[in-house]
Amino acid sequence: MDSRAESAQRLVNRHALYSAAAGLVPVPLVDIAATTGIQIKMLKELADNYGIPFQADRGKSLVGALIGGVLPTRMAYGLGGSLIKAVPVVGGLLGMVTAPAFASASTYAIGKVFMTHFASGGTLLDFDPEAMRQHFVSEYEAASKAGVTTPAPAAAAEVVAGRVGKAVAAAQPG
């Protein structure tokens, strides 16, 4: 893997961790808004990494088209994880499991799709969500099954509190 790809992979891993932490925000739907912001920020940083011009509006629409066209049932799972937080006691506990997992896996998959696209010389202007959907689904399912991008709750809480260095250390195995 070249240094550009290694840098991009670190960006994706870091933002997947941030998204998992955003999924822990206890206010329904605020977690989804935070995750979306993290995904757009990741896309900008990936574009910068590959020397691709970035337009925020275009990035937002591409991420929305990619997720919205592929994961209606999985998005319901993520939305359900967010909304379930409104149920006293049990909702908060269930939401702490479902929302971070969805946020992390979807962010990771978006990052991997755009890494592939940018590495092959693509830009935001020629990105075709329809053509990349199967790749997105594969990356999402792999991330969901592996669970490698979902930090331990203590690590995610550290990110929410702004202690990123401690969060990364806490998420490391062993």
N, C-alpha and C positions, 0 to 999 in steps of 0.2 A: 504494500500500500504506500503510495507516495505521500509526501508531507501535507499536501492539500487535502487528500482524502482522509488522512489521519486527523487533521485539524477539523474537518467537517464531521467526522464521526464523534469527536469529543464534543462538538457543538450540539449534535443531536442527543447524545447521552445526557449532557448537562440540562438541556431544555426538557427532556423527558422527565428528569428528576424534578425540575421546577414545576412541570405540569402535574405530576403526582402530588406535590405539595399543595398546588392550587386546588386540587380535588378535595383537599381536607378542609377548605374554607367552609365553615359551618352554615353559611347563609345560602339557601337554595338559589340557583341560577348565577350567583356572583362567581361561584367556582367555574362555571362554564365560560363566563366572560373573561375571567382571569386566564383560563387555559387558552382561549382564542388569542388573547393578547400575546401570550408566551409563544404560541405557534407562529404568529406573524413576525414577532421579533426574531425567532429562530430562522425563519425564511429569509429575512433581511440579512442576518449574519451569514447564512449559507451563500446567499447571492454575493455578498461582499467577499467572502472567502474565494469564490470562483471568478471574481471580477465581472459579475453580471449586474447591469443596472437594475435597481429595485424601485418599483412603484407600489406604495402601500395599498392603494385601491385595487390594483391588479392582483397583488398578493392575496388580499382578503377574498376576492371573488374566486380565485383559483383554489384556495384552501376550502372554501365553502362548497364549490362545485365538486371537488375531489371527495370530501367527506360525505356531503349530502347525497351524492349519487350512488354511493357504495354502501353506506352503513345505516340505512334507515332503522333496522332493528337494533343494531349495536348502539346507534345514537340514542334510541329510546332507552336502552340500558343505561347509558351515561346520563341522560336527562332524568331517568327514573332515580338513579343514584343521587342526583342533585336534589330532586324534589322530595325524595323520601326523608331527607334531612329535616323537613318540617314536622315530621311525626315525632312527638316527644320521646326521649330516651332511646327507644329501639331504632327510630329513624336515623338518629345521629350515628349510631354504631354501624348500621347497615350502609349508610352513605359513606362512612369512612373506608369501607372496603370497595364498593363498586365505583364511586366517582374517581378516586385516584387511579385505579386500574385502567379505566377507560381513557382518562386524560393522558396518562403516561403512554399507553400503547398507541393511541391515535397520534400523539405528537411524534413518537419514535417513527411510526410508519410514514407520516408526512415528510419527516426529515430524510428518511432513506429514499423515498421516491424522488425528492428534489435533488439529493446528492447524485443519484443515477442520471437524472435529466441534465443537471449542470455539468457533470463530468463528461457527458457525451457531447457537450457544446451547445446544449439548449439554453434558452432564455425564458423569462416570464412571458414574453410575447408569443413564443411558439409552443408553449406547454399545452398539451391536450389532455385534460382530465379523463376523458373517455378512454383514451389509449393507455393511460397509466393506472386504470382502476384495478386490474387484476394484480399488478405489482403492489399496489397499496393494500389490497386485501391480504395478500401473502405476507407482507411485512407486518400488518396489524395482527394477524393470527399468530405469527411466530412470536411477536412481542407479548401477546396475551398469554400464550402457552408458557413461554419461558419465564415471564414475570420478572425478568432481570432489570427492567427499568422502573419497577415499583419499589421505592425505598421503604425501609422499615418506618413505622409511624413516628418514631423518635427522630429519625433523620429528616422526614418530611416536615415535622414541627420545627426543626431547626431552620429549615429553608424559609418557612413562613415567618419565623422570627428574625430572618435576615442573617443567619449565621451559616452561610453557605459552606465555608471551609469545614466546620464541625459536621455539617450534614453529610458532606461527601465522605468524611472519615467514618461516620456512624453507619453509612450504607455499605461500606466495604466489608466483605466476608472475613470472618476470623478475627 
